[in-house]
Amino acid sequence: MAARERDDTGGQDVLRRAGDASVLILTSLADGSKHGYALIQDIRGFAGLQLGPGTLYGALDRLERLGLIEALPAEDRRQPYRITAAGVVALRDHLDSIERVSSVGRLRLGLGGI
Amino acid sequence: MPGPRSMRLVESALRCYPQRWRSRHGDEAAEIASMLIRDGTPAHSVAWSYLIGAARMRLVIEPRRRLGAAVGALLLAGSLGVPVALLSTSAPANAASVAHSRTAHPHSAHPRNGDSRPADPRYAGGRGAPDGCDQHDHC
């Protein structure tokens, strides 16, 4: 139970459970607040994949419940979101973890590590 | 600007979301769909994405509400004088649901048969479903 509570408040595994879409959204929000369509466009730009709108809203809902993002006052019909301090910590931890795995993988493939 | 048929498809998918979600995100979701379709994304793909999202939301969020309703029902049953022992043991509940499937599984326990063994949970579903799926009418 303690581990679960730690995860829910932004532990290292929180994004692993929240899914890839959540990582993409947090990465997109890392340089400023965005609304749904801007998130889809940005993610298409840096990751080369298009997030379905249903997937986007599911991930936004999850991230908001986890306290990793927060909704800003709506502009017209658009709802912008921004990353929270807990979101920054969770994203940084997750990227560190990916980087460690990436280094080991590259090393074992003979592609050179860090 | 996407055609009315495309938008009708998307709006049908959006209607599958819970009312609370639609009142918060509905307008924006329709606008995003419109822009994605204008950008070249097929309307059925957008609608499908919303449909899957709605199904996920119903399966993940709504069960919590059902749990609340179940707790409420238990409290109501308690206030009406249903013995706590009846609510806390699984055997009578299983036996009640097995009543419909006695022919499907003749060895299932039934209090009227004088059999005090707990009912086989694999046959707890009224139609003999091994996973008790018939407990979820929404399936």
Interface residues (C-beta under 8 A of the other chain):
Chain A: H35 G36 Y37 I40 Q50 G52 P53 G54 T55 L56 Y57 G58 D61 R77 R78 Q79
Chain B: W21 R24 H25 D27 E28 A29 E31 I32 A33 M35 L36 T41 S45 V46 W48 S49 Y50 L51 I52 G53 A54 R56 M57
